C-alpha cells in the first residue's frame, strides 16, 4: 500500500542542507497497524506529511497503492487526502462553532454527497466511537477524549483505506489515551490500515510493527 524508496526531504539553512528525512525506505502493507516512533525533531512530522500527501519529497519516490505520487495533479492529491486517507491529529482540529455532528459531516460535504447519505454516515461513525448521544454538543462541551473520538469519527466517515494518526494520545491522560488506543485496535481488527506516529514508546508498542526514526533516518525494530 505504502512504499517509500530513498526518500529525502531537505531544508536549506543558510549554507547548510538539513535532512529532515535522509534516504528513508519503508513499506507498509494493506491491513497493517504500524507505529512510527521517534523523539521531537526526528523527522516524524515530515514523514507524516509525505505519507499523507500534504508535502512532497525532494528526492526518492513515494508509491501509494501501486502508483507514484508524482503522477498525480494537485487536484487528484486533494481527492486522495479527502477520500483515501483519514487524518487524526493530536490537537483534534475540530471547528469550535460546529457541533460534533457538523464536524464529522464536513469532509462529506466536500465529497458532494446527498444530505440523506451524509446523515446516515455521520450517525454510523458516531456510533462506532460510542458518541451518538453527543452529536449536538460543541467541542467546548466535550472532554479531551470525547473530542478525539469526534476526530476519529470524522476520519471514519469518508471510509478511507488508510488512517494516519499523529500523536493521537498526546493531549490525553493515560486512561483516556488507552481508551483511544482500544478504538484503534478495533479499527485494525475491522481490516483498516493504521499508521500511528508518536514519541511515546509505550503507545508505539501497541502496534504490530514499530518503525524508529531519528535524525531523519528510518529503521525497523522488534516490537516488545
Secondary structure as the mmCIF struct_conf table of DSSP 4:
data_model
#
loop_
_struct_conf.conf_type_id
_struct_conf.id
_struct_conf.beg_label_comp_id
_struct_conf.beg_label_asym_id
_struct_conf.beg_label_seq_id
_struct_conf.end_label_comp_id
_struct_conf.end_label_asym_id
_struct_conf.end_label_seq_id
STRN STRN1 UNK A 2 UNK A 13
TURN_TY1_P TURN_TY1_P1 UNK A 14 UNK A 15
STRN STRN2 UNK A 16 UNK A 28
TURN_TY1_P TURN_TY1_P2 UNK A 30 UNK A 31
STRN STRN3 UNK A 33 UNK A 37
TURN_TY1_P TURN_TY1_P3 UNK A 40 UNK A 41
BEND BEND1 UNK A 42 UNK A 43
HELX_RH_AL_P HELX_RH_AL_P1 UNK A 44 UNK A 51
TURN_TY1_P TURN_TY1_P4 UNK A 52 UNK A 53
BEND BEND2 UNK A 54 UNK A 55
BEND BEND3 UNK A 58 UNK A 58
STRN STRN4 UNK A 59 UNK A 64
TURN_TY1_P TURN_TY1_P5 UNK A 65 UNK A 66
STRN STRN5 UNK A 67 UNK A 68
HELX_RH_3T_P HELX_RH_3T_P1 UNK A 69 UNK A 71
BEND BEND4 UNK A 72 UNK A 72
HELX_RH_AL_P HELX_RH_AL_P2 UNK A 74 UNK A 83
TURN_TY1_P TURN_TY1_P6 UNK A 84 UNK A 84
STRN STRN6 UNK A 85 UNK A 89
TURN_TY1_P TURN_TY1_P7 UNK A 90 UNK A 91
TURN_TY1_P TURN_TY1_P8 UNK A 96 UNK A 97
BEND BEND5 UNK A 98 UNK A 98
STRN STRN7 UNK A 99 UNK A 99
HELX_RH_AL_P HELX_RH_AL_P3 UNK A 100 UNK A 110
TURN_TY1_P TURN_TY1_P9 UNK A 111 UNK A 112
HELX_RH_AL_P HELX_RH_AL_P4 UNK A 115 UNK A 128
TURN_TY1_P TURN_TY1_P10 UNK A 129 UNK A 130
HELX_RH_3T_P HELX_RH_3T_P2 UNK A 132 UNK A 134
TURN_TY1_P TURN_TY1_P11 UNK A 135 UNK A 136
STRN STRN8 UNK A 138 UNK A 138
HELX_RH_3T_P HELX_RH_3T_P3 UNK A 139 UNK A 141
BEND BEND6 UNK A 142 UNK A 142
HELX_RH_AL_P HELX_RH_AL_P5 UNK A 144 UNK A 156
TURN_TY1_P TURN_TY1_P12 UNK A 157 UNK A 159
BEND BEND7 UNK A 161 UNK A 161
STRN STRN9 UNK A 162 UNK A 166
BEND BEND8 UNK A 167 UNK A 167
TURN_TY1_P TURN_TY1_P13 UNK A 168 UNK A 171
BEND BEND9 UNK A 172 UNK A 172
HELX_RH_AL_P HELX_RH_AL_P6 UNK A 174 UNK A 189
TURN_TY1_P TURN_TY1_P14 UNK A 190 UNK A 191
STRN STRN10 UNK A 193 UNK A 198
BEND BEND10 UNK A 199 UNK A 199
HELX_RH_AL_P HELX_RH_AL_P7 UNK A 201 UNK A 204
TURN_TY1_P TURN_TY1_P15 UNK A 205 UNK A 206
BEND BEND11 UNK A 207 UNK A 208
STRN STRN11 UNK A 209 UNK A 214
TURN_TY1_P TURN_TY1_P16 UNK A 215 UNK A 216
STRN STRN12 UNK A 217 UNK A 221
#
